Amino acid sequence: MAKTLYSELAWLPRPAAMFSEACKAALLPEDGIGRRLRALAGQALDSNQLTKLARVIALARTKGSSLAPLVPFRLGVVSNSTTDFLVPALVATAARHGIALECIAAAYDQVIQEALAPDSTINRAKPDAVLIALDHRGLPFRPAPGDRDAADRVVDGVVAHLDAIRQGFRTNCNAISIVQTIARPPEQLFGSLDAGMAGTLDHMIQTANRRIADGVAAGKDLLVDVARVAETVGLAHWHDLTQWNLAKLPFCDAMVPLYADHVCRVIAAAKGKSRRCLVLDLDNTLWGGVIGDDGLEGIKLAQGDAVGEGFLSVQRFALALRERGVVLAVSSKNNDEVARLPFQKHPEMVLREEHLAVFQANWNDKASNILAIAEELKLGLESFVLLDDNPVERDLVRKMLPDVAVPELPEDPALYARTLAAAGYFEAVTFSDEDRKRAAFYQDNARRLALQKQAGDIDGYLASLEMEITFQPFDATGRARIAQLISKSNQFNLTTRRYTEAQVEEMARDPSRWTLQVRLADKLGDNGMICVVICRKEAAVWEVDTWLMSCRVLGRRVEQMVLREMLDHARREGAARLVGVYRPTERNKLVEKHYEQLGFVLARTEADGATVWHLDVASASVPAAPMAVRRLGFGAAETAAGLAA
């Protein structure tokens, strides 16, 4: 079962029988090609089907068709093995994850040359990232059984070789690297002793993998844990010596879709496309049976019961996801008071009401309930995953809300949690305290909504929150979270420019940039970092390069306070005008009138639809919101002056 689950991408729906015809039809009409390509890519495609879809994507590009809402990404690919079969799979699979991928592949086994030559194919192409697809045969491993010193030197050499490649691409084309861990070959020299004997290939690869993972994290590059993938499906299934000897294929061709999916989910996560909310069905998903019919005593949810244990594993996995920041919600066709009973009274329940940000139990269809949850949480639909045992409900949501991820589930509930985990919807490339607290942030927001209804008027509600806003420039402590927000924020994002952590660090030191990170807390909890602003300072003009905010603080007048802060600093530095640009995308229509509502005047509309807005610094007046203000890191004189809010 394990091999089939992973190698056949069993969490995805099966492709239609007429897949080739569907690929051709995706190009017409011209409008909406990107969405149709993503829908086709969202099926469990084999290598041949991925290649067909990649050809269709290439044809759409040749015709100049828009692939929106797929996000462009250029990927260099270097390998010690054949990549001809791999590139089409990556291009097609990337569409599944919302990415319009363009690959620039180096010639066979030209890895170090491509990295170090400034005029190499990949360095001239200036990709966003380079996939360093090396296996153990492309790295300087030399077995030295029993010789620990020699083994350490070999591992040092392997890590140094990879570091040289990474640094070469960083220097010559400013690209981040996507580095792979190394899949061990199944053959052993000493049998079980290989794992513990220094100098065996098995032992050296495991040591190198730990070093590689640590080095990638420290260098702000990206990691694809190929070793884990290979061991999950089985090393003997992963490695195919016949295909290596015939065509230099680095792993069995049946594993190509799985490999491509893992690479593309890392790219998608780096572009802020990981899912943030898991919506859970209840009956026969979190417990066995129907609570409305079987009652509290009749549902299956007990340790020692084979079926009940399966449902408990789903709850445990959901709770583990919440503890790393994934928001949990419930959508169930049920009476509310009945649906809540197990959470309140069943002794075996792992999940409780306090773990859930939103609880939707009614007789509406699942699609309508998910829309309501999205509205309450202020999250886009592309942030959601629905876990539901009912194939009819799954199909309905896929058709009505195609942006929501809906995994297929096997018949055995014992495999629900494993299937959800295998799908990789919550892939992460970084993890911070802010991430860990995210679920609590959204639950606090639900409590704020309840308070707002009680308060009656918006001013009374805002005053009752006892808010405190903190302003400070970019710093080392906040750098990772700043880069993460820039990468992930799509709806409240005026320009949707993306910057890496290294670029964020450069801007913090650049005197021609003014940077701001904003945090917000209130009596119900700390919202963490909720806003990032970057201004380019040119003589008497400050242009807002980036202005983004977390949607969970909408309606709390934070944008007014941010503009007041911006104006205060601009006045102090002698600026006469603020210039704001709104560049429309499919997902940021929310802020279409942002500058207009803040008093900016429309200066012009550009050919690409972007609007440019001006605000006179001297005459601008922005009312304060009811919140206390703290300022950190702007210097003693500035803090003492108070920059009165």
C-alpha positions, 0 to 999 in steps of 0.5 A: 500500500505504501509504495502505491500511495506515494508512487501513484499520488493516490491523494489526487483524483484519477485523470479522465479517460480522454486526457489527450483530448482534454489537454488540447481543449485546455487551449481554447478559449483563450481566457482561463488557460492557466486555470484549466492547465492547473485543473489538468495538472491536479490529477494523478498523472503518470510520466507520459501524461505529464509530458503531454501536459508540458507540451500543451504548456509550451504551446500556450507559451509559444502563442503568447497566451496568459498562464495567469493565475499561475505564478512565473518561476525560472528554474535551472536544472543541473545533474549528473544524470539524464534530465530530458525526462525530468524537465517536462515532468517538473513543468507540468507538475508545477502547474498543480502547485500554481506555478508557471515553471520555465526550466533551463537545463544544463548539458549532461553532467556539466554541474560544476562547469555550469556553476562556476562559469559566469557565461554558462547557459544557466548563469546567463539565463538568470533563473530564480533558483537552480535545482542541483539534482545530484545523486551519490554517483555524482559526488566524490564518495570514496569508501574507507570502511573502518577508517573514521578520519578518512570517512570524515575527509570524504564527507567534508569533500562532498559537502564542500563540492556542493557548497562550491556549486551553490556559491557559484550560482549565488555569485554568478546569477544570484540564484538560490539553490534547491539542494537534494539529500542523497538516496542510499543505494540498497546494496550493503557491504557489511549488512546491518553493520554498514549503518554504524561503521564509519567509512561505508557508503551507507554511513557516509551518505547518512552523515553527509545528509545531516550536514547538507540539511544543516548547511542549506538551512544556514545558507537560506537555500532550499532542501528537497529530502530525496533520501526520505522519499526514496526510503519511504517507497523503498530503496530497491524500488527507487533505484533501477540499475537497468535504467541507469545503465541504459539511459543514466536515469537517476531513479526508476521512471515510475517515480518521476511523478513523485519526485517532481511533486516533491520538488514543485511543492518546495518551489510553491512553498518558497512562493508562499503557496503552502496551505494554511487551514485544514477544514475537517468533516466530522462523521466518518472522518474524525470518528466512526459512525454518525453522531446524530444517529449513533449517539455519543456512546455509539461512535467509534473512537476508542483506543484498542478498537482497530477502527477507532484507532484509525480516527484517533490518528487523524485527530492526532495528526490534525492537532500536530498540524495545529501545533506547527501553525495550521489553522483548524476548522470544522464543516459538517452537515449536522445540528450544531449542538449535536456536532459539538457533543463529542468535542465536549463530552467524549473522553477519547477525543484528542481534538477539542473545541478550543483547537478549532478557529471556526465551527460550521455545523449546519445543513448547508453544502460544504462549498458554502460552508468553506466560503463562510469559513474563508470570510470569517478567517480572512483567508483566500480559498487557495489556503484551504484543504478539506478532509472529507470521507464522502466522495460526493462532497469532495467532488462538489467542492472540487467543482465549485471551489477549485482553489481548495485542495481536496485529497482523495481518501482510501477506504481504510480510515487508518490511512487517512492521516498518512494520505493527508501527510503524503499530499504535502499541502503544508510544505514549509521552507521556514519555520518561526515562532510566528508560524507556531502561533498562527492557529492561535492568531486566527482563533483570537480573531474569531473571538474579536468578531464575537466582541465586535458584534457585542460592541455594536459600533466599530469605534466602540469595538476598536477601543475595547480591544486595547490595541498596541501597535509597534513600529520598527525598521527591518532588523536581523531578528525579524528578517526571516518573518519579513521575507516570509510575509513578502513571499506569502502575502497576496491579497493585501499586497499593493505591488506583490514584489517578492524579495529573498531574505538576503535581499531583505538584509541588503535593504535594511542596510541601504540608506536609499531605502526606508523599511518598516515592520509592524506588530499588533497586540491587543487584550485578546492576544498578540497578532505578531508581525502584520505589516511590512513597508519598503520605500525607495527614497529619491530626492524629495520623493518617497515611492512605496515599493512594497506595502503588505498587510496580514488580512487578519487585521483588516478593519482595525485601521492599521493602514491609517497608523502605518501611513501616519508613521510613514508621513512622520518619517518622510517629513523628518527627511524632507520628502515632499511627496509620497508615490504609491503604485497599485499593480493589479493581480488576480488576487489583490483586488482587495486593495484596489482602492487602498490609496484612494481611501487614504487620500492619495490622488490618482496621477496616471494609469500605466499600460499594464493597468497599474495605477500611480497615486500621489500624496502631498507630505506637507498637507496630508492629514490622517486620523489616528486609530484608537491604539497605543504606539510603540517605536523601537530601533529608530534611534534615541532622539526619534524615540524621545521625540515621540513622533506623536500619534 
